[in-house]
């Protein structure tokens, strides 16, 4: 599943602008730039995660759904 960077950026902008009673055009532009930078940093951080499967899923002989508990670590 891809992360929706546009929605994240918009949510960050809304959060920052909600704290400014009457933002000027310059403040609005600064908030947009800052929100884009933060969203990009979050995306880079999340994409750098490594999921290591350790054990737990069992496939039945002859096929069918797997069962068990997915064992993993995220780093």
PyMOL commands that place a pseudoatom at each C-alpha (Angstrom):
pseudoatom trace, name=CA, resn=UNK, resi=1, chain=A, elem=C, hetatm=0, pos=[0.000, 0.000, 0.000]
pseudoatom trace, name=CA, resn=UNK, resi=2, chain=A, elem=C, hetatm=0, pos=[1.441, 3.320, -1.034]
pseudoatom trace, name=CA, resn=UNK, resi=3, chain=A, elem=C, hetatm=0, pos=[1.310, 6.193, 1.407]
pseudoatom trace, name=CA, resn=UNK, resi=4, chain=A, elem=C, hetatm=0, pos=[-0.885, 9.100, 0.365]
pseudoatom trace, name=CA, resn=UNK, resi=5, chain=A, elem=C, hetatm=0, pos=[1.624, 11.950, 0.580]
pseudoatom trace, name=CA, resn=UNK, resi=6, chain=A, elem=C, hetatm=0, pos=[-0.915, 14.496, -0.695]
pseudoatom trace, name=CA, resn=UNK, resi=7, chain=A, elem=C, hetatm=0, pos=[-3.347, 13.744, 2.140]
pseudoatom trace, name=CA, resn=UNK, resi=8, chain=A, elem=C, hetatm=0, pos=[-0.535, 13.848, 4.704]
pseudoatom trace, name=CA, resn=UNK, resi=9, chain=A, elem=C, hetatm=0, pos=[0.677, 17.204, 3.382]
pseudoatom trace, name=CA, resn=UNK, resi=10, chain=A, elem=C, hetatm=0, pos=[-2.854, 18.631, 3.465]
pseudoatom trace, name=CA, resn=UNK, resi=11, chain=A, elem=C, hetatm=0, pos=[-3.403, 17.397, 7.023]
pseudoatom trace, name=CA, resn=UNK, resi=12, chain=A, elem=C, hetatm=0, pos=[-0.150, 18.995, 8.166]
pseudoatom trace, name=CA, resn=UNK, resi=13, chain=A, elem=C, hetatm=0, pos=[-1.066, 22.276, 6.475]
pseudoatom trace, name=CA, resn=UNK, resi=14, chain=A, elem=C, hetatm=0, pos=[-4.501, 22.261, 8.089]
pseudoatom trace, name=CA, resn=UNK, resi=15, chain=A, elem=C, hetatm=0, pos=[-2.995, 21.594, 11.524]
pseudoatom trace, name=CA, resn=UNK, resi=16, chain=A, elem=C, hetatm=0, pos=[-0.522, 24.457, 11.226]
pseudoatom trace, name=CA, resn=UNK, resi=17, chain=A, elem=C, hetatm=0, pos=[-3.015, 26.903, 9.725]
pseudoatom trace, name=CA, resn=UNK, resi=18, chain=A, elem=C, hetatm=0, pos=[-5.585, 26.101, 12.420]
pseudoatom trace, name=CA, resn=UNK, resi=19, chain=A, elem=C, hetatm=0, pos=[-3.216, 27.721, 14.900]
pseudoatom trace, name=CA, resn=UNK, resi=20, chain=A, elem=C, hetatm=0, pos=[-2.981, 30.983, 12.980]
pseudoatom trace, name=CA, resn=UNK, resi=21, chain=A, elem=C, hetatm=0, pos=[-6.031, 33.225, 13.379]
pseudoatom trace, name=CA, resn=UNK, resi=22, chain=A, elem=C, hetatm=0, pos=[-5.469, 35.203, 10.189]
pseudoatom trace, name=CA, resn=UNK, resi=23, chain=A, elem=C, hetatm=0, pos=[-2.492, 33.823, 8.268]
pseudoatom trace, name=CA, resn=UNK, resi=24, chain=A, elem=C, hetatm=0, pos=[-0.830, 36.180, 5.832]
pseudoatom trace, name=CA, resn=UNK, resi=25, chain=A, elem=C, hetatm=0, pos=[0.013, 35.082, 2.296]
pseudoatom trace, name=CA, resn=UNK, resi=26, chain=A, elem=C, hetatm=0, pos=[3.644, 34.707, 3.359]
pseudoatom trace, name=CA, resn=UNK, resi=27, chain=A, elem=C, hetatm=0, pos=[2.707, 32.543, 6.366]
pseudoatom trace, name=CA, resn=UNK, resi=28, chain=A, elem=C, hetatm=0, pos=[0.488, 30.372, 4.170]
pseudoatom trace, name=CA, resn=UNK, resi=29, chain=A, elem=C, hetatm=0, pos=[3.346, 29.857, 1.730]
pseudoatom trace, name=CA, resn=UNK, resi=30, chain=A, elem=C, hetatm=0, pos=[5.744, 29.062, 4.571]
pseudoatom trace, name=CA, resn=UNK, resi=31, chain=A, elem=C, hetatm=0, pos=[3.273, 26.539, 6.014]
pseudoatom trace, name=CA, resn=UNK, resi=32, chain=A, elem=C, hetatm=0, pos=[2.933, 24.867, 2.600]
pseudoatom trace, name=CA, resn=UNK, resi=33, chain=A, elem=C, hetatm=0, pos=[6.706, 24.576, 2.206]
pseudoatom trace, name=CA, resn=UNK, resi=34, chain=A, elem=C, hetatm=0, pos=[7.127, 23.319, 5.779]
pseudoatom trace, name=CA, resn=UNK, resi=35, chain=A, elem=C, hetatm=0, pos=[4.281, 20.795, 5.392]
pseudoatom trace, name=CA, resn=UNK, resi=36, chain=A, elem=C, hetatm=0, pos=[5.803, 19.433, 2.175]
pseudoatom trace, name=CA, resn=UNK, resi=37, chain=A, elem=C, hetatm=0, pos=[9.186, 19.070, 3.883]
pseudoatom trace, name=CA, resn=UNK, resi=38, chain=A, elem=C, hetatm=0, pos=[7.734, 17.314, 6.933]
pseudoatom trace, name=CA, resn=UNK, resi=39, chain=A, elem=C, hetatm=0, pos=[5.591, 14.974, 4.802]
pseudoatom trace, name=CA, resn=UNK, resi=40, chain=A, elem=C, hetatm=0, pos=[8.645, 14.106, 2.719]
pseudoatom trace, name=CA, resn=UNK, resi=41, chain=A, elem=C, hetatm=0, pos=[10.692, 13.408, 5.864]
pseudoatom trace, name=CA, resn=UNK, resi=42, chain=A, elem=C, hetatm=0, pos=[7.927, 11.175, 7.271]
pseudoatom trace, name=CA, resn=UNK, resi=43, chain=A, elem=C, hetatm=0, pos=[7.688, 9.278, 3.984]
pseudoatom trace, name=CA, resn=UNK, resi=44, chain=A, elem=C, hetatm=0, pos=[11.462, 8.719, 3.911]
pseudoatom trace, name=CA, resn=UNK, resi=45, chain=A, elem=C, hetatm=0, pos=[11.413, 7.535, 7.537]
pseudoatom trace, name=CA, resn=UNK, resi=46, chain=A, elem=C, hetatm=0, pos=[8.531, 5.088, 7.017]
pseudoatom trace, name=CA, resn=UNK, resi=47, chain=A, elem=C, hetatm=0, pos=[9.998, 3.710, 3.796]
pseudoatom trace, name=CA, resn=UNK, resi=48, chain=A, elem=C, hetatm=0, pos=[13.291, 3.029, 5.573]
pseudoatom trace, name=CA, resn=UNK, resi=49, chain=A, elem=C, hetatm=0, pos=[11.663, 0.515, 7.932]
pseudoatom trace, name=CA, resn=UNK, resi=50, chain=A, elem=C, hetatm=0, pos=[12.744, -3.097, 7.622]
pseudoatom trace, name=CA, resn=UNK, resi=51, chain=A, elem=C, hetatm=0, pos=[10.329, -5.922, 8.460]
pseudoatom trace, name=CA, resn=UNK, resi=52, chain=A, elem=C, hetatm=0, pos=[12.075, -9.179, 9.302]
pseudoatom trace, name=CA, resn=UNK, resi=53, chain=A, elem=C, hetatm=0, pos=[9.908, -12.303, 9.216]
pseudoatom trace, name=CA, resn=UNK, resi=54, chain=A, elem=C, hetatm=0, pos=[10.907, -14.701, 11.965]
pseudoatom trace, name=CA, resn=UNK, resi=55, chain=A, elem=C, hetatm=0, pos=[8.355, -17.537, 11.871]
pseudoatom trace, name=CA, resn=UNK, resi=56, chain=A, elem=C, hetatm=0, pos=[4.808, -18.552, 12.468]
pseudoatom trace, name=CA, resn=UNK, resi=57, chain=A, elem=C, hetatm=0, pos=[2.894, -19.083, 9.230]
pseudoatom trace, name=CA, resn=UNK, resi=58, chain=A, elem=C, hetatm=0, pos=[2.175, -22.649, 8.176]
pseudoatom trace, name=CA, resn=UNK, resi=59, chain=A, elem=C, hetatm=0, pos=[0.958, -23.671, 4.713]
pseudoatom trace, name=CA, resn=UNK, resi=60, chain=A, elem=C, hetatm=0, pos=[-1.090, -26.882, 4.741]
pseudoatom trace, name=CA, resn=UNK, resi=61, chain=A, elem=C, hetatm=0, pos=[0.010, -29.769, 2.498]
pseudoatom trace, name=CA, resn=UNK, resi=62, chain=A, elem=C, hetatm=0, pos=[-1.824, -29.680, -0.807]
pseudoatom trace, name=CA, resn=UNK, resi=63, chain=A, elem=C, hetatm=0, pos=[-2.549, -25.932, -0.592]
pseudoatom trace, name=CA, resn=UNK, resi=64, chain=A, elem=C, hetatm=0, pos=[-5.125, -23.814, 1.150]
pseudoatom trace, name=CA, resn=UNK, resi=65, chain=A, elem=C, hetatm=0, pos=[-4.981, -20.827, 3.454]
pseudoatom trace, name=CA, resn=UNK, resi=66, chain=A, elem=C, hetatm=0, pos=[-1.996, -20.389, 5.709]
pseudoatom trace, name=CA, resn=UNK, resi=67, chain=A, elem=C, hetatm=0, pos=[-2.494, -20.399, 9.451]
pseudoatom trace, name=CA, resn=UNK, resi=68, chain=A, elem=C, hetatm=0, pos=[-0.530, -19.220, 12.435]
pseudoatom trace, name=CA, resn=UNK, resi=69, chain=A, elem=C, hetatm=0, pos=[0.706, -15.948, 13.865]
pseudoatom trace, name=CA, resn=UNK, resi=70, chain=A, elem=C, hetatm=0, pos=[3.028, -13.784, 11.802]
pseudoatom trace, name=CA, resn=UNK, resi=71, chain=A, elem=C, hetatm=0, pos=[6.205, -13.333, 13.808]
pseudoatom trace, name=CA, resn=UNK, resi=72, chain=A, elem=C, hetatm=0, pos=[8.271, -10.342, 12.862]
pseudoatom trace, name=CA, resn=UNK, resi=73, chain=A, elem=C, hetatm=0, pos=[10.347, -7.434, 14.023]
pseudoatom trace, name=CA, resn=UNK, resi=74, chain=A, elem=C, hetatm=0, pos=[10.269, -3.938, 12.611]
pseudoatom trace, name=CA, resn=UNK, resi=75, chain=A, elem=C, hetatm=0, pos=[13.423, -1.894, 12.696]
for i in range(1, 75): cmd.bond("trace and resi %d" % i, "trace and resi %d" % (i + 1))
show_as sticks, trace
zoom trace
